[in-house]
Amino acid sequence: MLDDLSSRLSDRITDPGLLPGRGDFAGDGRLAVRDPATGDLVAQVAISDAPGARAAVDAAQAAFPAWSTMLPQHRAQILHHWHALIVAAKEDLARIMVAEQGKPIGEARGEIDYAASFVQFYAEEALRPNIEGVTSHLPDAEMELWREPVGVAALITPWNFPCAMITRKAAAALGAGCTVVIHPSAETPLSALALAVLARRAGFPDGVINTVIGDAATIVGEWTADTRVRALSFTGSTEVGRLLYRQSADTVKRLVMELGGHAPFIVFEDADLDRAVAEAIKAKFATSGQDCLGANRLYIHRPIYDEFCRRFTEATERLTLGRGMEDPDLGPLIHDRQIDKQKAHVEDAVARGARLLTGGSVDEAQGPLFFKPTVLADVTDDAAIMSQETFGPVAAISVFDDEDEVFARANATEYGLVAYVHSLDPRRIYRATRALQYGMVAVNRTKVTGAPIPFGGMKQSGIGREGARQGLEAFTEIKYVCRDWA
């Protein structure tokens, strides 16, 4: 059990108490955390303010010299211990996530496994940023390249993956030798607090990891203006990413941003249709559609269009909707703004000639934040859903006739995170992977992410990469040393 957090949440608490954040940073305000499935109050969390945000940076800056010069083996040991504690607390962490985010318990358990994998990966990767020799172009000179941690790193994380987005960023930064200040989403602070509890138990020194909960504009605004914060990693919308980009310009921060997505899902006539339908269901409806990797636009080759629509609709109608602990296929959306967007996108598409094949409304029997899995066919390119990130369980299907057409339509967006392609023709697959302007391309499958791969997008879907060796390097600077022994 995770002390107060899990003892109150594991059994779906009925008498919420006060769950404090880090005492050094907490102000007098309180944040109410509610279960999106029921609207019930889950907990109240002490929140911080501008002085608390600065105090967190003070703590991280003070801890940086000792942490950055600690032997990599020792940093790795602490990260390994954190990993072991996360694995051991998997069920508690999953239940906490269900209570505040609404995710089905099976998906929540999967996210904890995913989150833990980044801590394990960077515990091992922390041992590998070795000094690199350079062949000298100057007589009697020796040259080396050193990788050194940038300093204090600010990590801004979203509500849809409240554990994994913290560990993917934090483990990389910590493995590189940085100290961190973390601002989790106001919708899901409890998962962040639980990870912080486990981090303290793992043996991270005071000030190395600092979690600050409060108003995003206040907390993050302090950090973007602070010259001591040398790097900022953000996962969220492209709109907010642009704002943070501007705010970070005056202090010239190292930026890593994983922003919005608007993934095309392309199915050619030579695809395995059964597999394409099954993978499309995963790509569209995982996390109730609240996923930057979600398939937003389904482009289907004309010869198989009608059959795909029929099979996909039938598969969608078999999906279950319910509260997270019932382990349905889909849970609630996070707040009413998401519901409003689904309604608007459906109404707009239908007004422009789309056919509503199933769904299209709130499931009142479940509750106000449960939107029925929805399928729209014959969606035109001028529909809002074809240019705006849906972030919900509405699938938009459109027909195409040839490769050049579908590649052009798939690329006609400011987003470039992930694209999905289904075909059994190796030459067509090669042409598609070359033509699509996306940071990641999944061929005949949906699951592509993991700790060993560099996650990120092109265009306005982000800057830099998370995961893999590149994720650790994002938190380091290269120092060039030229040495003459004379």
C-alpha positions as CSV (number, residue, x, y, z in Angstrom):
1,M,0.0,0.0,0.0
2,L,1.2,3.5,-0.8
3,D,0.4,5.0,2.6
4,D,-2.5,7.5,2.6
5,L,-2.7,7.5,-1.2
6,S,-3.5,3.9,-1.8
7,S,-5.2,3.2,1.5
8,R,-7.8,5.8,0.6
9,L,-8.1,5.0,-3.1
10,S,-7.6,1.2,-3.5
11,D,-11.1,0.5,-2.1
12,R,-12.8,3.5,-3.9
13,I,-12.8,5.9,-1.0
14,T,-16.1,7.3,0.2
15,D,-14.8,9.8,2.7
16,P,-12.1,11.8,1.0
17,G,-9.4,13.3,3.1
18,L,-6.7,15.8,2.4
19,L,-3.7,14.5,0.5
20,P,-0.8,16.9,0.8
21,G,1.7,17.6,-1.9
22,R,5.4,18.1,-1.0
23,G,5.2,20.1,2.2
24,D,8.0,22.5,1.2
25,F,6.0,23.7,-1.8
26,A,2.4,23.5,-0.8
27,G,0.4,26.7,-0.3
28,D,-3.0,27.2,1.3
29,G,-5.1,26.3,-1.8
30,R,-6.8,23.0,-2.4
31,L,-7.5,21.0,-5.6
32,A,-10.5,18.8,-5.8
33,V,-9.8,15.5,-7.7
34,R,-13.0,13.9,-9.1
35,D,-13.7,10.5,-10.6
36,P,-14.8,11.2,-14.2
37,A,-17.0,8.1,-14.2
38,T,-19.1,9.2,-11.3
39,G,-18.3,12.8,-10.5
40,D,-17.5,11.8,-6.9
41,L,-14.9,13.6,-5.0
42,V,-11.8,11.3,-4.7
43,A,-9.5,13.6,-2.8
44,Q,-8.4,17.1,-2.1
45,V,-4.7,17.9,-2.8
46,A,-2.7,20.8,-1.4
47,I,-1.6,23.0,-4.2
48,S,1.4,25.3,-4.6
49,D,1.8,28.9,-6.0
50,A,4.6,31.0,-7.5
51,P,6.8,31.0,-4.4
52,G,6.4,27.2,-4.2
53,A,7.4,26.8,-7.8
54,R,10.5,28.9,-7.1
55,A,11.3,26.9,-3.9
56,A,11.2,23.7,-6.0
57,V,13.8,25.1,-8.3
58,D,15.8,26.2,-5.3
59,A,15.8,22.6,-4.1
60,A,16.6,21.1,-7.5
61,Q,19.5,23.6,-8.0
62,A,20.9,22.8,-4.6
63,A,20.8,19.1,-5.2
64,F,22.3,19.2,-8.7
65,P,26.0,19.3,-7.9
66,A,26.0,16.2,-5.8
67,W,23.6,14.3,-8.0
68,S,25.3,15.2,-11.3
69,T,28.7,14.1,-9.9
70,M,27.5,10.9,-8.3
71,L,29.0,7.9,-9.9
72,P,26.7,6.7,-12.7
73,Q,26.6,3.2,-11.1
74,H,25.1,4.8,-7.9
75,R,22.4,6.7,-9.8
76,A,21.6,3.5,-11.7
77,Q,21.1,1.6,-8.4
78,I,18.6,4.2,-7.2
79,L,16.7,4.1,-10.5
80,H,16.7,0.3,-10.4
81,H,15.2,0.5,-6.9
82,W,12.5,2.9,-8.1
83,H,11.7,0.5,-10.9
84,A,11.3,-2.4,-8.4
85,L,9.0,-0.4,-6.2
86,I,6.8,0.7,-9.1
87,V,6.5,-2.9,-10.2
88,A,5.6,-4.1,-6.7
89,A,3.0,-1.3,-6.3
90,K,1.5,-2.0,-9.8
91,E,-2.0,-2.7,-8.5
92,D,-2.2,0.3,-6.2
93,L,-0.9,2.6,-8.9
94,A,-3.4,1.2,-11.4
95,R,-6.3,1.7,-9.0
96,I,-5.2,5.3,-8.2
97,M,-5.1,5.9,-12.0
98,V,-8.6,4.5,-12.5
99,A,-10.0,6.7,-9.6
100,E,-8.7,10.0,-11.0
101,Q,-8.5,9.4,-14.8
102,G,-11.2,6.8,-15.5
103,K,-9.0,4.5,-17.5
104,P,-10.2,0.8,-17.6
105,I,-8.2,-1.2,-15.0
106,G,-6.6,-3.4,-17.6
107,E,-5.3,-0.4,-19.5
108,A,-4.1,1.2,-16.3
109,R,-2.1,-2.0,-15.3
110,G,-0.6,-1.9,-18.8
111,E,0.4,1.7,-18.3
112,I,2.2,0.9,-15.1
113,D,4.2,-1.8,-16.9
114,Y,5.0,0.8,-19.6
115,A,6.0,3.4,-17.0
116,A,8.2,1.0,-15.2
117,S,10.0,0.0,-18.4
118,F,11.4,3.6,-18.8
119,V,12.9,3.6,-15.4
120,Q,14.6,0.2,-16.0
121,F,15.8,1.3,-19.4
122,Y,17.4,4.5,-18.2
123,A,18.9,2.9,-15.1
124,E,20.9,0.9,-17.6
125,E,21.4,3.7,-20.1
126,A,22.8,5.9,-17.4
127,L,26.0,3.9,-17.5
128,R,26.7,4.5,-21.2
129,P,27.3,8.2,-21.9
130,N,31.0,7.7,-22.2
131,I,33.7,10.2,-23.2
132,E,34.2,10.1,-26.9
133,G,37.6,10.6,-28.6
134,V,38.1,12.8,-31.7
135,T,40.9,12.4,-34.2
136,S,42.9,15.5,-33.8
137,H,43.4,17.9,-36.7
138,L,46.0,19.9,-34.6
139,P,49.5,18.8,-33.9
140,D,50.3,17.6,-30.4
141,A,46.6,18.1,-29.3
142,E,44.3,15.5,-27.7
143,M,40.5,16.0,-28.2
144,E,37.6,14.6,-26.3
145,L,33.8,15.1,-26.2
146,W,32.2,14.9,-22.8
147,R,28.4,14.6,-22.2
148,E,27.4,16.5,-19.1
149,P,23.9,17.0,-17.6
150,V,22.3,20.3,-18.5
151,G,21.1,21.1,-15.0
152,V,17.6,21.5,-13.6
153,A,14.9,20.1,-16.0
154,A,11.2,21.0,-15.8
155,L,8.8,18.2,-16.8
156,I,5.2,19.1,-17.7
157,T,3.0,16.0,-18.0
158,P,-0.6,15.4,-19.2
159,W,-3.6,13.6,-17.8
160,N,-4.1,10.8,-20.3
161,F,-0.9,8.8,-19.3
162,P,-0.3,10.2,-15.8
163,C,2.4,7.7,-14.8
164,A,4.2,6.8,-18.1
165,M,4.7,10.4,-19.1
166,I,6.4,11.2,-15.8
167,T,8.7,8.2,-15.9
168,R,9.6,8.6,-19.6
169,K,10.8,12.1,-18.9
170,A,12.1,11.8,-15.4
171,A,14.1,8.6,-15.8
172,A,15.9,10.0,-18.8
173,A,16.7,13.3,-17.1
174,L,17.8,11.6,-13.8
175,G,19.9,9.0,-15.6
176,A,21.7,11.9,-17.4
177,G,22.5,13.5,-14.0
178,C,19.8,16.2,-14.0
179,T,17.6,17.1,-11.1
180,V,13.9,17.7,-12.0
181,V,10.9,19.7,-11.1
182,I,7.6,18.1,-12.2
183,H,4.2,19.6,-12.9
184,P,1.5,17.0,-13.4
185,S,-1.9,17.8,-14.9
186,A,-4.5,19.1,-12.4
187,E,-6.8,16.3,-13.5
188,T,-4.4,13.6,-12.3
189,P,-2.1,14.7,-9.5
190,L,-2.5,11.5,-7.4
191,S,-0.5,9.3,-9.8
192,A,2.3,11.9,-9.6
193,L,2.2,12.0,-5.8
194,A,2.3,8.2,-5.7
195,L,5.4,8.0,-7.9
196,A,7.0,10.7,-5.7
197,V,6.3,8.5,-2.6
198,L,8.0,5.6,-4.3
199,A,10.9,7.8,-5.4
200,R,11.6,8.8,-1.9
201,R,11.6,5.2,-0.8
202,A,14.0,4.3,-3.6
203,G,16.6,6.6,-2.1
204,F,16.6,9.7,-4.3
205,P,18.3,12.5,-2.3
206,D,16.3,15.4,-1.2
207,G,15.8,18.0,-4.0
208,V,16.5,15.6,-6.9
209,I,12.8,15.0,-7.7
210,N,10.3,17.8,-6.9
211,T,6.6,17.5,-7.7
212,V,4.7,20.7,-7.7
213,I,0.9,20.8,-8.1
214,G,-1.1,23.9,-8.9
215,D,-2.2,26.3,-11.6
216,A,-0.3,25.5,-14.7
217,A,0.1,29.0,-15.9
218,T,1.5,30.1,-12.5
219,I,3.8,27.2,-11.9
220,V,5.1,26.6,-15.4
221,G,5.4,30.4,-16.0
222,E,7.8,30.6,-13.1
223,W,9.9,27.9,-14.6
224,T,10.0,29.2,-18.2
225,A,11.3,32.5,-16.8
226,D,13.9,31.0,-14.5
227,T,17.4,30.9,-16.0
228,R,18.3,28.0,-13.6
229,V,15.8,25.8,-15.4
230,R,18.0,24.7,-18.3
231,A,15.6,22.2,-20.0
232,L,11.9,21.9,-20.4
233,S,10.1,18.7,-21.5
234,F,6.4,19.0,-22.3
235,T,3.7,16.6,-23.5
236,G,0.4,18.1,-24.5
237,S,-1.4,20.1,-27.1
238,T,0.3,21.9,-30.0
239,E,-1.4,25.1,-28.9
240,V,0.2,25.0,-25.4
241,G,3.5,23.8,-26.9
242,R,3.7,27.0,-29.0
243,L,3.0,29.1,-25.9
244,L,5.8,27.3,-23.9
245,Y,8.1,27.7,-26.9
246,R,7.6,31.4,-26.8
247,Q,7.9,31.7,-23.1
248,S,11.2,29.7,-23.1
249,A,12.8,31.9,-25.8
250,D,14.2,34.6,-23.4
251,T,16.1,32.0,-21.3
252,V,17.1,29.8,-24.4
253,K,16.1,26.5,-22.8
254,R,16.7,23.1,-24.2
255,L,13.2,22.0,-25.3
256,V,11.7,18.5,-25.8
257,M,8.1,18.6,-26.8
258,E,5.7,15.8,-27.7
259,L,2.7,17.7,-29.1
260,G,-0.6,16.9,-30.8
261,G,-1.3,14.2,-33.3
262,H,-3.8,13.6,-36.1
263,A,-2.8,10.1,-37.3
264,P,-3.9,8.8,-40.6
265,F,-4.8,5.1,-40.8
266,I,-4.4,3.9,-44.4
267,V,-5.7,0.6,-45.6
268,F,-4.9,-0.6,-49.2
269,E,-6.9,-3.1,-51.1
270,D,-4.2,-5.8,-50.7
271,A,-4.2,-5.6,-46.9
272,D,-5.3,-8.4,-44.6
273,L,-8.7,-7.0,-43.9
274,D,-9.4,-8.8,-40.7
275,R,-6.2,-7.7,-39.3
276,A,-6.7,-4.1,-40.5
277,V,-10.1,-3.9,-38.8
278,A,-8.8,-5.3,-35.6
279,E,-5.8,-2.9,-35.5
280,A,-8.0,0.0,-36.5
281,I,-10.2,-0.7,-33.4
282,K,-7.0,-0.6,-31.2
283,A,-5.6,2.5,-32.9
284,K,-8.9,4.4,-32.5
285,F,-10.4,3.4,-29.2
286,A,-7.5,2.8,-26.8
287,T,-7.6,5.1,-23.8
288,S,-11.2,5.9,-25.0
289,G,-9.7,7.7,-27.9
290,Q,-7.8,10.1,-25.7
291,D,-4.4,9.4,-27.1
292,C,-2.1,11.5,-29.3
293,L,-1.3,8.3,-31.2
294,G,-5.1,7.7,-31.9
295,A,-6.1,7.1,-35.5
296,N,-8.1,10.2,-36.3
297,R,-8.5,9.7,-40.1
298,L,-9.2,6.3,-41.6
299,Y,-8.5,6.3,-45.3
300,I,-9.8,3.1,-47.0
301,H,-9.1,2.0,-50.6
302,R,-12.2,2.1,-52.7
303,P,-12.3,-1.6,-53.6
304,I,-12.6,-2.6,-50.0
305,Y,-14.3,0.5,-48.6
306,D,-17.8,-0.8,-48.1
307,E,-16.6,-4.1,-46.5
308,F,-14.2,-2.3,-44.2
309,C,-17.0,0.0,-43.0
310,R,-19.3,-2.9,-42.3
311,R,-16.8,-4.9,-40.4
312,F,-15.4,-1.9,-38.5
313,T,-18.9,-0.8,-37.5
314,E,-19.8,-4.3,-36.3
315,A,-16.5,-4.5,-34.2
316,T,-17.2,-1.0,-32.8
317,E,-20.7,-2.0,-31.7
318,R,-19.2,-4.9,-29.7
319,L,-17.1,-2.6,-27.6
320,T,-18.2,-2.2,-24.0
321,L,-18.5,1.1,-22.1
322,G,-18.3,1.3,-18.4
323,R,-16.5,2.3,-15.2
324,G,-12.8,1.5,-15.0
325,M,-12.9,-1.1,-12.3
326,E,-15.3,-3.1,-14.4
327,D,-12.5,-3.3,-17.0
328,P,-14.6,-2.3,-20.1
329,D,-13.2,-1.6,-23.5
330,L,-13.8,2.2,-23.0
331,G,-14.2,4.3,-19.9
332,P,-15.4,7.9,-19.5
333,L,-13.8,11.0,-21.1
334,I,-11.8,13.2,-18.7
335,H,-14.2,16.2,-18.7
336,D,-17.1,17.8,-20.4
337,R,-15.0,19.8,-22.8
338,Q,-14.1,16.5,-24.4
339,I,-17.7,15.5,-24.7
340,D,-18.5,18.9,-26.3
341,K,-15.8,18.3,-28.9
342,Q,-17.1,14.8,-29.8
343,K,-20.6,16.2,-30.3
344,A,-19.4,19.1,-32.4
345,H,-17.3,16.9,-34.7
346,V,-20.1,14.5,-35.2
347,E,-22.6,17.2,-36.0
348,D,-20.3,19.0,-38.3
349,A,-19.3,15.9,-40.3
350,V,-23.0,14.8,-40.7
351,A,-23.9,18.3,-41.8
352,R,-21.3,18.0,-44.6
353,G,-22.7,14.7,-45.8
354,A,-21.1,12.0,-43.6
355,R,-23.1,9.0,-42.6
356,L,-23.4,8.2,-38.9
357,L,-23.1,4.4,-38.8
358,T,-23.2,3.9,-35.0
359,G,-22.9,5.9,-31.8
360,G,-22.8,9.7,-32.0
361,S,-24.2,10.6,-28.5
362,V,-23.6,10.4,-24.8
363,D,-24.5,7.1,-23.1
364,E,-26.8,8.6,-20.5
365,A,-27.2,5.2,-18.7
366,Q,-23.5,5.3,-17.9
367,G,-23.1,9.0,-17.1
368,P,-22.5,12.4,-18.6
369,L,-18.9,11.8,-19.6
370,F,-19.4,8.5,-21.4
371,F,-19.5,9.0,-25.2
372,K,-20.6,6.0,-27.3
373,P,-18.0,4.6,-29.6
374,T,-18.9,6.3,-32.9
375,V,-18.3,5.6,-36.6
376,L,-18.7,8.1,-39.4
377,A,-18.4,7.1,-43.0
378,D,-18.0,9.2,-46.2
379,V,-16.3,12.0,-44.2
380,T,-15.2,14.9,-46.4
381,D,-11.8,16.6,-46.1
382,D,-13.5,19.9,-45.1
383,A,-15.0,18.4,-42.0
384,A,-13.6,19.7,-38.7
385,I,-12.7,16.2,-37.6
386,M,-10.4,15.8,-40.6
387,S,-8.2,18.7,-39.5
388,Q,-8.6,18.9,-35.7
389,E,-7.4,16.4,-33.1
390,T,-10.5,14.6,-31.9
391,F,-9.1,13.0,-28.7
392,G,-12.2,10.9,-28.3
393,P,-14.0,7.8,-29.5
394,V,-15.2,9.1,-32.9
395,A,-13.8,7.4,-36.0
396,A,-13.9,9.2,-39.3
397,I,-13.7,7.0,-42.4
398,S,-13.0,8.3,-45.9
399,V,-12.5,6.6,-49.3
400,F,-9.4,7.0,-51.6
401,D,-8.6,5.8,-55.1
402,D,-4.8,5.9,-55.5
403,E,-1.5,6.2,-53.6
404,D,-0.6,9.8,-54.6
405,E,-4.0,11.0,-53.5
406,V,-3.9,9.3,-50.1
407,F,-0.4,10.3,-49.3
408,A,-1.1,14.0,-50.1
409,R,-4.3,13.9,-48.0
410,A,-2.5,12.2,-45.1
411,N,0.3,14.8,-45.2
412,A,-2.1,17.8,-45.5
413,T,-1.8,18.7,-41.8
414,E,0.4,20.5,-39.3
415,Y,0.7,17.3,-37.4
416,G,3.3,14.6,-38.0
417,L,3.4,12.2,-35.0
418,V,2.4,8.7,-36.2
419,A,0.9,7.2,-39.3
420,Y,-0.6,3.7,-39.8
421,V,-0.3,1.7,-43.0
422,H,-1.9,-1.7,-43.9
423,S,-0.7,-3.5,-47.0
424,L,1.0,-6.8,-47.9
425,D,2.9,-5.4,-50.9
426,P,6.5,-4.7,-49.8
427,R,7.0,-2.1,-52.6
428,R,3.9,-0.2,-51.6
429,I,4.9,-0.3,-48.0
430,Y,8.3,1.2,-48.9
431,R,6.7,3.9,-50.9
432,A,4.3,4.7,-48.1
433,T,6.9,4.9,-45.4
434,R,9.0,7.2,-47.5
435,A,6.2,9.4,-48.5
436,L,4.4,9.9,-45.2
437,Q,5.7,12.9,-43.2
438,Y,5.5,11.4,-39.8
439,G,8.1,10.7,-37.1
440,M,6.8,7.2,-36.6
441,V,5.2,4.8,-39.1
442,A,3.4,1.6,-38.0
443,V,3.0,-1.0,-40.7
444,N,0.4,-3.7,-40.3
445,R,0.3,-3.1,-36.5
446,T,-0.7,-0.6,-33.9
447,K,1.7,-1.0,-31.0
448,V,5.0,0.5,-31.8
449,T,6.1,2.5,-28.7
450,G,8.4,1.4,-25.9
451,A,11.5,2.5,-23.9
452,P,14.1,1.5,-26.6
453,I,12.5,3.6,-29.4
454,P,12.8,7.3,-30.0
455,F,9.3,8.6,-29.6
456,G,8.4,11.9,-31.4
457,G,7.0,13.6,-34.4
458,M,7.7,16.0,-37.3
459,K,6.3,19.4,-38.1
460,Q,4.1,20.8,-35.3
461,S,3.9,17.4,-33.5
462,G,7.0,18.1,-31.5
463,I,10.7,18.8,-31.0
464,G,13.2,16.2,-30.1
465,R,12.7,12.6,-29.1
466,E,11.8,10.7,-25.9
467,G,12.8,7.2,-25.1
468,A,15.9,5.3,-26.5
469,R,19.4,6.8,-26.2
470,Q,18.1,10.0,-27.8
471,G,15.9,10.6,-24.8
472,L,18.8,10.7,-22.4
473,E,20.9,12.8,-24.7
474,A,18.2,15.5,-24.8
475,F,19.2,16.3,-21.2
476,T,22.9,16.6,-21.8
477,E,25.3,19.1,-23.3
478,I,28.4,18.2,-25.3
479,K,31.6,19.7,-23.9
480,Y,34.6,19.7,-26.2
481,V,38.0,19.5,-24.6
482,C,41.2,20.2,-26.5
483,R,44.3,19.4,-24.5
484,D,48.0,20.0,-25.0
485,W,50.4,18.4,-22.6
486,A,53.3,20.7,-23.4
